[in-house]
Amino acid sequence: MPSQDQGISPLFDDRAEEAIQYSSELLDQLPTREERPDRVWGLQNTKRFARLLQLNRNIRSSPFKPDGEPIAFPFLIIEAKSEKGSDAFTNIQTQTSFAIRELLMIQQGLARAADEDVEWDAGPLVWFMAYKGEQWRVHAAYIDERDGKVFYRVVRLWSGEVDSLDNALRLLLIIDYIADWARDIYREGIARSLYKLASSDSTSLAQDEDIFSLAGNVADWISANPDRDDHAKCPAYEDPLHELDCKEGVLRDARFITTQLTGLLITAENLDEFLRTGKTDDETRKLTTSLLGSIADPFQVKGNVLNELETSWTGFDKSLQEMPQTDEMFLVVVTSRFYLTSNWDQVRELAYVAVSKSLVKDLKNIARRIVGQVSKGQFECLSIEPEPHYIIRPQYPGRVSQVCVENATTKYRGASKYHRKTNRDQIPQPQ
């Protein structure tokens, strides 16, 4: 089963023939004292999950004994029987039913603790595969609650003999789908639920240092103009083809891309600090005018959208700790560009300017003190109530915002709270 994401570290782990730990009440009803599925797959206990689980010790995450390398929230059981054996598939399912139920209960326990609804990404959902020789069956198990009663359903999704090329390919595609689901949906759903329950520092919990391509290279938020060649100086991962560079030419792997994000975020908390970067009243007014001009044709989004924008662009969630409320409305202009460095490395860059909507009136009053500096049209545009949008604007309208970011961070130093910068180097993804 594929167990690697965008990096080089495993995302999943498994246990072979390890006893499931049931409650004492259930053990009294079982025909045997122990159930040992042939193989159980769950989430690798990476540093992020270890921190989250440490903060949620009352949440049960594994059906196994705590000794050894733990796996968290198992989601797949595989049971194999000899082709010549007398066990029928119904007997295999009966044998594994209590193990399936236990995994579903673990997921359900987290869902209830995190107050998740029926649309919870993580399920509860458990996959079950059984095979005898070349005969395979794939099942999905889920919880069905009706009239206050809980039912544990197991549904057969596919069966076939893998001695034919078509069926072997079908099974491969099913397993590939399960791996994608576990990586992109299930794992992140579990992490979000644990994150909701955690009360520690959100920045340290957001990243997963074990998955190196996701850990990235995160610079401190600085007020100086960011050097766009920083990624060349200290990349998290470097294209191995760099070693072949010579004067005759260079080779680059198209899958290696450096991602950068730069943002100028103005809130009520940092506005005064931002304005004080102007040495004179005239500089302050010009700075305000430039800021208003850069958001003359903005989108209106909530603060949480800026978080989602950063996560979507970089794959790294820092959380906007400077923002008092994620539902605060902002006027935002975004620009993106893609280019090759002088060393022929690929870079994709996103920049945005975001100003709290509640500050626009005060900023206009400051800027109006300079006669003719700001056109009437700009003020009228900012006075109109913009419709909420959640789509990034095409590149052209955002060019002004990028200039504003560069000017503000180069000329006016010292106000680091409103400047955000993220660098991340991506390494090849599995094909």
PyMOL commands that set and color helices and strands:
alter all, ss='L'
color gray80, all
select helices_A, chain A and resi 24-27+47-55+89-113+165-197+202-206+212-215+230-233+240-244+271-275+281-294+303-314+357-367+376-383+396-411+416-418
alter helices_A, ss='H'
color red, helices_A
select strands_A, chain A and resi 12-16+39-44+71-81+125-132+135-146+149-161+257-266+299-302+329-340+346-356+419-426
alter strands_A, ss='S'
color yellow, strands_A
deselect
rebuild
show_as cartoon
